[in-house]
């Protein structure tokens, strides 16, 4: 009886803790959403009113138009979509190829290669940012989509994810494909890639989010207004002399929409990809 009561108390404590964590996470999101419909004076009023007295939908028009009414935000959204989608698609394919090779092929130095990739994950981007920038400038990649996309195609964490997931992929299925006459490329595309949806979805979501939120590299490589992305647009918006806090919140809400759509449509695959962190087999 005591054991049952102890288990109930423990379960209740865990649930309360999770609810509190959820509220802590959701409060800033709720603030951003409600503030996007408020006037600047109402945003800074104390105590804060979570329901606007009057909905200022004009904030969203101001967010898109910008203070100079150039509507460059639309081009910046397109840039972010092109960069994030291109990087995600290519990075997932490269990660899947590398993960498949590291998990299913025996070759000399395989462990060394994998450890070097793992070591790359330990190096912060800031440490290699300047050499990457100098290289990109010398190659004429400044203010181009190539400069924004190519440096991030080799995703060390994505390779690690795919390798861990494919370690548990059944070898018998691969052997059956070879018996049926499939080449290695056919086996990869039809059997491995087609049956790795959870790992691919997880890798795609994380890669897309990383590139959609990327600020530092676009800030360096894209000086032209027509090549800037959403994060750099937000920085410019906040640095202007006449700041419109309601429009800022509206920009932030708009910037969150693609991530929310991506996660809600692929969440079941994302959650199913947790098996990629299993130890697998050597």
C-alpha positions in Angstrom: 0.0 0.0 0.0 2.8 2.4 0.9 4.6 1.5 -2.3 1.4 2.4 -4.3 1.1 5.8 -2.5 4.7 6.5 -3.0 4.4 5.8 -6.7 1.3 8.1 -7.0 3.1 10.9 -5.1 6.1 10.5 -7.3 4.0 10.5 -10.5 2.1 13.6 -9.3 5.3 15.4 -8.6 6.7 14.5 -12.0 3.5 15.7 -13.7 3.5 19.0 -11.8 7.2 19.6 -12.7 6.5 18.9 -16.4 3.5 21.2 -16.3 5.6 24.0 -14.8 8.4 23.4 -17.4 5.8 23.6 -20.1 4.4 26.9 -18.8 7.9 28.4 -18.6 8.4 27.5 -22.2 5.1 28.7 -23.4 5.0 32.0 -21.6 7.5 33.8 -23.9 5.6 32.4 -26.9 2.3 33.7 -25.6 3.8 37.1 -24.9 5.2 37.3 -28.4 1.8 36.3 -29.9 -0.3 38.7 -27.8 2.3 41.6 -28.1 2.2 41.3 -31.9 -1.4 42.7 -31.7 -0.6 45.5 -29.3 0.6 49.1 -29.5 4.1 49.8 -28.2 2.7 51.6 -25.1 0.5 48.7 -24.2 3.4 46.2 -24.6 5.4 48.1 -21.9 2.5 48.7 -19.6 2.7 47.2 -16.1 1.0 44.9 -15.1 1.1 43.3 -18.6 -2.3 42.7 -20.1 -2.4 39.3 -21.9 -5.4 40.3 -23.9 -5.0 43.4 -26.0 -7.5 46.2 -25.4 -7.6 46.8 -29.2 -6.1 44.4 -31.8 -3.5 46.2 -33.9 -3.5 44.0 -37.0 -1.6 46.9 -38.7 1.5 45.6 -36.9 1.7 42.7 -39.4 1.6 45.1 -42.3 4.3 47.2 -40.8 6.4 44.1 -40.2 6.2 43.1 -43.9 6.5 46.7 -45.2 9.3 47.8 -42.9 9.9 51.3 -41.7 11.1 52.4 -45.2 8.1 50.7 -46.8 10.4 48.8 -49.2 8.7 45.4 -48.5 12.2 43.8 -48.6 10.9 41.4 -46.0 9.2 39.3 -48.7 12.5 38.9 -50.5 14.2 38.0 -47.2 11.6 35.3 -46.5 12.2 33.9 -50.0 15.9 33.9 -49.3 15.5 32.1 -46.0 13.2 29.5 -47.6 15.7 28.9 -50.5 18.7 28.6 -48.1 16.9 26.5 -45.5 15.3 24.1 -47.9 18.3 23.7 -50.2 20.6 23.1 -47.2 18.2 20.7 -45.6 17.6 18.5 -48.7 21.3 18.3 -49.7 22.5 17.9 -46.1 20.1 15.0 -45.4 21.2 13.2 -48.6 24.9 13.7 -47.7 24.3 12.6 -44.1 22.4 9.5 -45.3 25.1 8.5 -47.7 27.8 9.0 -45.1 25.8 7.3 -42.3 25.1 4.3 -44.6 28.8 4.0 -45.5 30.0 4.3 -41.9 27.4 1.8 -40.6 27.2 -0.9 -43.2 30.6 -1.0 -45.0 33.8 -2.4 -43.4 36.9 -0.5 -44.5 40.2 0.4 -43.0 40.0 3.6 -40.9 36.2 3.6 -40.6 36.4 4.2 -36.8 39.0 7.0 -37.4 36.8 8.7 -39.9 33.8 8.5 -37.5 35.9 9.9 -34.6 37.0 12.8 -36.8 33.4 13.6 -37.6 32.5 13.4 -33.9 35.5 15.7 -33.2 34.1 18.2 -35.6 31.0 18.4 -33.4 33.2 19.6 -30.5 34.6 22.6 -32.4 32.3 25.7 -32.1 31.4 27.5 -35.3 32.9 30.7 -34.0 36.4 29.0 -34.1 36.2 28.3 -37.9 34.0 31.2 -38.9 36.8 33.6 -40.0 38.7 31.0 -42.1 35.4 30.0 -43.7 34.6 33.7 -44.5 38.0 34.3 -46.0 37.6 31.2 -48.2 34.1 32.2 -49.3 35.2 35.7 -50.2 38.2 34.4 -52.2 35.9 32.0 -54.1 33.5 34.8 -55.0 30.7 33.4 -52.9 29.8 36.6 -51.1 26.2 37.7 -51.6 25.2 34.4 -53.3 23.1 31.5 -52.4 26.2 29.3 -52.8 27.9 31.1 -50.0 24.9 30.7 -47.8 24.3 27.0 -48.5 27.6 25.2 -49.3 29.4 25.7 -45.9 26.6 23.7 -44.1 26.2 20.7 -46.4 28.4 18.5 -44.4 26.4 18.2 -41.1 28.5 16.3 -38.6 25.5 15.8 -36.2 23.3 14.7 -39.1 26.0 12.0 -40.1 26.1 10.9 -36.5 22.3 10.6 -36.4 22.0 8.6 -39.6 24.9 6.3 -38.6 23.3 5.5 -35.3 20.0 4.8 -36.8 21.4 2.6 -39.6 23.5 0.6 -37.3 20.3 -1.2 -36.4 19.0 -1.5 -40.0 18.7 -5.2 -40.8 21.5 -6.6 -42.9 19.3 -9.4 -44.2 17.2 -6.8 -46.1 20.3 -5.5 -47.8 21.4 -9.0 -48.7 18.0 -9.7 -50.1 18.3 -6.7 -52.3 21.7 -7.8 -53.6 20.3 -11.3 -54.4 17.4 -9.6 -56.3 20.0 -7.8 -58.5 20.0 -4.4 -57.0 23.2 -2.4 -57.1 24.5 -0.5 -54.1 22.8 2.7 -55.2 19.5 0.9 -55.7 19.8 -0.6 -52.3 20.5 2.7 -50.8 17.6 4.6 -52.4 15.0 1.9 -52.5 15.7 0.0 -49.2 17.8 2.2 -46.9 16.7 5.7 -47.7 13.0 4.7 -48.3 12.8 3.0 -44.9 14.6 5.5 -42.7 11.8 8.1 -42.5 12.1 8.7 -38.7 15.9 9.5 -38.9 15.5 11.5 -42.1 12.6 13.5 -40.6 14.6 14.2 -37.4 17.7 15.3 -39.4 15.6 17.4 -41.7 13.8 19.3 -38.9 16.9 20.0 -37.0 18.8 21.1 -40.1 16.0 23.3 -41.3 15.6 24.9 -37.9 19.3 25.5 -37.7 19.5 27.3 -41.1 16.2 29.2 -40.6 17.5 30.6 -37.3 21.1 31.1 -38.6 22.1 34.7 -38.0 25.9 34.9 -37.8 26.9 33.5 -41.1 24.3 35.4 -43.2 25.3 38.5 -41.3 28.9 38.0 -42.6 28.3 36.7 -46.1 25.3 38.7 -47.3 25.8 42.4 -47.3 23.2 43.2 -50.0 19.7 43.8 -48.7 18.3 41.5 -51.4 20.4 38.6 -50.1 19.7 38.9 -46.4 17.6 36.4 -44.5 14.9 36.7 -41.9 17.2 36.8 -38.8 19.3 39.6 -40.4 16.1 41.5 -41.3 15.0 41.3 -37.6 18.4 42.7 -36.5 18.1 45.5 -39.0 14.5 46.2 -37.7 15.6 46.4 -34.1 18.6 48.7 -34.9 16.5 51.4 -36.6 16.0 54.7 -34.8 12.2 54.5 -34.7 11.5 51.0 -33.4 8.0 49.6 -33.5 7.9 47.0 -30.9 4.5 45.6 -32.0 5.9 45.2 -35.6 8.9 43.5 -34.1 6.8 40.9 -32.4 4.8 40.4 -35.6 8.0 39.7 -37.5 8.9 37.2 -34.8 5.5 35.5 -35.1 5.8 35.3 -38.9 9.3 33.9 -38.6 8.0 31.1 -36.4 5.3 29.9 -38.8 7.5 27.6 -41.0 9.1 25.9 -38.0 5.7 25.3 -36.4 4.2 23.9 -39.7 7.3 21.7 -40.2 7.2 20.2 -36.7 3.4 19.6 -36.6 3.5 17.8 -40.0 6.5 15.7 -39.2 6.3 15.3 -35.4 5.3 11.7 -35.5 8.4 10.8 -37.5 10.5 13.1 -35.4 9.4 11.3 -32.2 9.9 8.0 -33.8 13.5 8.9 -34.6 14.5 8.5 -30.9 15.8 5.0 -31.7 18.7 6.5 -33.6 20.4 7.2 -30.2 20.6 3.5 -29.3 24.0 2.0 -29.1 23.3 -0.1 -32.2 25.7 -3.0 -33.1 29.3 -2.9 -34.1 
